[in-house]
Amino acid sequence: MDILRTTGISKSFGEVQALKDVDFSLEAGEIHALMGENGAGKSTLVKIITGVYQPTNGSIWFDGADRRLNSPQEAEQIGISTVYQEVNLLPDLSVTENICLGREPRKFGFIDWKAAKERARKALAKLEVDIDVSANLASYSIAIQQLVAIARSLDVECKLLILDEPTSSLDENETHQLFQIMRHLRDQGLAIIFITHFLDQVYEVCDRITILRDGCKVGTFRACDLPRVEMVSKMIGKSKEEIDSMGHRAPSSSEQALGPVILKAENLESRGVVGPLNFELHAGSQVGLAGLLGSGRTETANLLFGIASYDAGHLEINGKVANKLTWNPRKAVKARLALIAEDRKLTGVIPDLTVRENIILALQASKGAMNQIPRRQQDQIAEEYIRRLDIKTPSPEQLLKNLSGGNQQKVLIARWLATKPELIILDEPTRGIDIGAKAEIEALTDDLCKAGMSVVFISSELEEIVRDCQRVVVLRDRRQVGELAGTDVTMKNILKMIAG
Amino acid sequence: MLKRLRFPIRYVPFAATVAVFIVAYAIGAISFKNFFTLRVFVNLFHDNAYLGIAAVGTGIVILSGGIDLSVGAVIAFTGMLVAKLTACGINTGLAILIALAVGILFGILQSTLIASFDLPPFLVTLGGMFLARGGSFIINEEALSILKNPVLDFIEDNLQLSLGNGVYLECIEVVYLIVLLCGIVFTQWTPLGRRIYAIGVNEQSALLMGVPVARTKIMAYGIAGFCSALAGIVFTVYLKSGNPLNCIGLEMDAIAAVVIGGILLTGGVGYLLGSLFGVLTLGLIQVLIMFQGNINSWWTRIIIGILVLLFIFMQNLITKLSDKKQ
């Protein structure tokens, strides 16, 4: 039985058509994956279903009636709830309040806290979570916070639950726990839309899959009828053969002579944060930093780039010691280092500047404000990198916020390439972008190596590291536990080291 | 689940305030004769009632993630208004009601600007401060005293509670305690009050959780306006005159009391009860210096400054500690 049907949904933002004539239906009691590359229209479709956007054309039927939703609150009132990747709750308030806010049980007009706690406890018990509900939300892990968000959704009469990338900050155990809960809720008749970038998870938990590409629906399939490779090829619109060739880029330069040492870390350590670290980075080679979430990968990147200071050991850049007291990002940039940080929204892209301005930013900063790069040269640089990195933008003057995640990432890389670095650190450059863009970024790092640059590649997806890196530094619990090189760089070896 | 007996970290700032107050009080009690008396204690409430009432309003605004700089000026304005209206022969009760209405309206006007145009509260209430201050000079350029007002005299002479030994609990401190109690009940036990905390923690999230952010903000500043007006009336009754120069910079004392009371300046964290101890601590420092006799009274300000800095430092530390625990 259908609970939701959208018919002929289209949505355009100015001249950009984000969705074209999408028919989408959802049954009660199913987990339905919504798949697609960035820019495929997933998030636009979800925002239309949850009332954040209103469709330019088309209609929404939900639970027995045609609906016109003007706000997320209206959607919530008819039983459509969303849990986002970033938990949109109130960390400084108690778990009870986060579940009951806006619908607190009352007694004589005043909040009946006892009943509220009881209700919160019950709502969480449905998810098999047993925690102290009077503690602040912030005192729990992201996983628990997400479950609290789900509990809040279920506390109202919820018929459709949308989970937007809920697993991206969870570890394996937590993910499995979440899946169990999802199955449990499905069996009780709830419809769930599940959005994720992890293909394994789609097959593990979903009944049906709807694939979008370039704003159009490719199709809806039963998960058991759709082989994985076929799904990927439908998502990126490329054939199986193309993907296979993409996946087996051999680490060709592995056995070749290494270039000169660009960076050398000896017993490098920031006490209580990460270390000791021992490795050398050579020109023309790509080194992977592998490890689980929280193993110290980002901390290592920050240490090398001078964002965090080190208090023991020895750091050498191009043969010159980087003094532990004075090493900072400004000096790192001067020494031709570049860091592309993990959270591009927070620390990287400036959404309200144009593509050109974003690309030129680091180069201009290194020249100083008094020494402005002539406009013609700016245009040249922007054009060059848009071409070299194949950045998909209508023009260099487009505002960056109008580009998809993958293309924003490329702009960020372009910004640092424009400074002509010798060493570039990429912290999770492929996170949250689609498969096509991932492959392109991997190809790009390979090219950079060939051009003589030293690349540090951080990724939580081990296949990427195995595929792209000649050497891998493995971290566990904020310590370096080993280094692999050449033919030893295999998934199995890395996993063995991570597991200890 | 194992329940550990441990002091929740969120009560630490409040507990610290209470501790500072008790320590300061103990120092006074040990050092000075006649300090540890009911009279001194009740006077603490009597002398700081207007500040306390203003701090309740300020506390609510700060909990909502805002700030109100117009407090002192609104106190002066409403005080002048009451003095002027009664001087014109208008019934005192009516004058008080008018002043309260003006205060609420003033707060609502400011917050409507803040909420509908997304203007920074600091600047809007800064503008409000100048308006209200100027307005009080328009009412009268000099102080207006309220002498021989039958209503106020009656209140002063009859509405008081004897606590023995010639110590009386008077009307204004009772008004303060009632306002404080209402504020605490409102913020802790009503859905509207919890909305104030919600928008103070994170406006965006609160909006997504269905909190009407704009309306809640308007309510918070409306309450603050009411408190300022009431503080103005209490101050006028306390001094038996209105003066356009009254309470310049009082909003800063109120903010200091609130911060010392453990309310986080960025909003959403803390308890209104803390503002009571903040106000009492400020008052106590003054009394201590008065008892001491030969220290310049401006040292009060220096000690307040040190206290505020200490508390901000402590809150910062606590925030970091609880982040780390996570």
Interface residues (C-beta under 8 A of the other chain):
Chain A: P72 Q73 E76 N88 L89 L90 P91 D92 L93 E97 L101 G102 E104 R106 G109 F110 I111 W113 D130 I131 D132 A135 N136 A138 S139 Y140 S141 R152
Chain B: M1 K3 P8 R10 V185 Q188 W189 T190 P191 R194 R195 Y197 A198 V201 N202 Q204 S205 A206 L208 M209 G210 V211 G268 V269 S322 D323 K325 Q326
